Amino acid sequence: MSALGLQATGDALTAIDRHVPALVEAEVASRLSAQDPTLWGPEAEEESSRRLGWMDPFEDSRALVPQIEALRTELAAEGINRVVLAGMGGSSLAPEVIAATAGRSLTVLDSTDPEMVGNVLAAGVTDTILVVSSKSGSTVETDSQRRVFEQAFTDAGLEPGSRMVVVTDPGSPLEQSARESGYRHVFTADPTVGGRYSALTAFGLVPTGLAGVDIAALLDDAEETREVLSTDDTDNPGLQLAAAMAGTDPLRNKLIISDEASGMVGFGSWAEQLIAESTGKEGTGVLPVVVDAGDPETRSDAGDLLQIRLVSDPEDREESFDRPDGSGASDGSGATGASSHHAIEVFGSLGAQLLLWEFATAVAGRILGINPFDQPDVEAAKTATRGLLDATAGGSVQAEPETAIGAVQVSGPAAVVQAGGGGDLAAVLDAVSQLVPDRGYLAVQAYLDRLGYTELEVLRDALAARSGRPVTFGWGPRFLHSTGQYHKGGAPEGVFLQITADSDLDLDIPGRPFTFGQLLSAQAAGDASVLREHGRPVIRLHLTERTEGVGALLHAVNGANGSDA
């Protein structure tokens, strides 16, 4: 196992010095290791008593390893070597980072966009095993993906059950239906582990193990780390990370997460969901903002930003990490790293960091005074989506635009719509940037094929430079299972830019009265309605033609950057 630790400066170090001794005195580490549900107060006790299995998943997880390896061998012998994962939130984000970090191919289908679903299907199914991953079995996105693949297997002359593997909670409707349908294998996970804490359970291990990841080594690293995290000691990196995340005063509630050669691929997106959904409630919490090294937020010294850098082991680097006063920042390992202002650097192997961040997020909930295991505002968007689908009986749920600029229809606050009256999309983006308050953030929400339109992600960096404020970028509906909780339950500081689009392709969902396109549209409209009910400003850019609309947005981004020069 690589070394595990963190190094801190500025307010992050002050928060560690202030909070960690009290956490040690309260024996928080050992009590969490013992799965003590009283750590978050009486109101959270019922929920937390059913949600602490992630702290010691290793016996159950190790028992899965030979089963997964045997199934992988069986599939390879049959020429089945493409693994597609249908899952959302914790069921997809952890496997994505585990597989990518190991350099293994795993197709993660966590979208209802008809073009993305269609493109994954178009790659062929004859060599494909579908892993259907859902705790409840009722997640609408995952159920829809399962239905369309089952039909595709049938159309290809294959027995669908032989190409379907399920990961779910014991006793769920999905387990029952999968067994009745004779699916290839049904793996059940510990029901005392919530989705976003499930990286080291069957939800993280089955799809990645089938893709060829050495999951036993991943578990080895994590289990060694558990011993460190369970110790009531001021050098405990989990307590230090929790204190830095949630204990600054005043709270630096935007965590700017940048990867600086950590060796982990996409880790920030997994941490984003874990932290935002766990802490963003009751008007507080911390919002992860995933950026690239050198992006505008990494150069900002704003009072509500805390820099978090994912780095390689300091022993492998030449630079030192110094406090502003010139002294080294303590982490209990004796290691040092690059100089900074209010920042922490975190290092360790993937298995170690998965458990570290789960531990730190749970402890951060205690510091913030919230329950880190519920998600009270996630269901609201789901309910609104269902209502829109029922109300339209399969029809369109898109609102009428307020103004149009070529292939882009603009709706939202009057200042934004008026800015687009002259046909200048760059002016619209400028107006959106100007809506962001001094301590606020902008959330870009793109309801398109995230694999086919990756170029849209340049909007994040450009709008951050334009607004001078943090900008998050989420692909819909994926982010609804991630930052969506913080958007409604966290500090009321957000401005929301939705990007939706018509599509030349739509796909029926077998057995459902709506299509993928209608479902995606309802998800966008439902989330927007709930955000507005919470008093959050929502701007919608609807692309009536995808290619032309994306091109116009990219041109407007260049125009906005140019006008800012």
Disulfide bonds with the S-S distance in Angstrom:
none
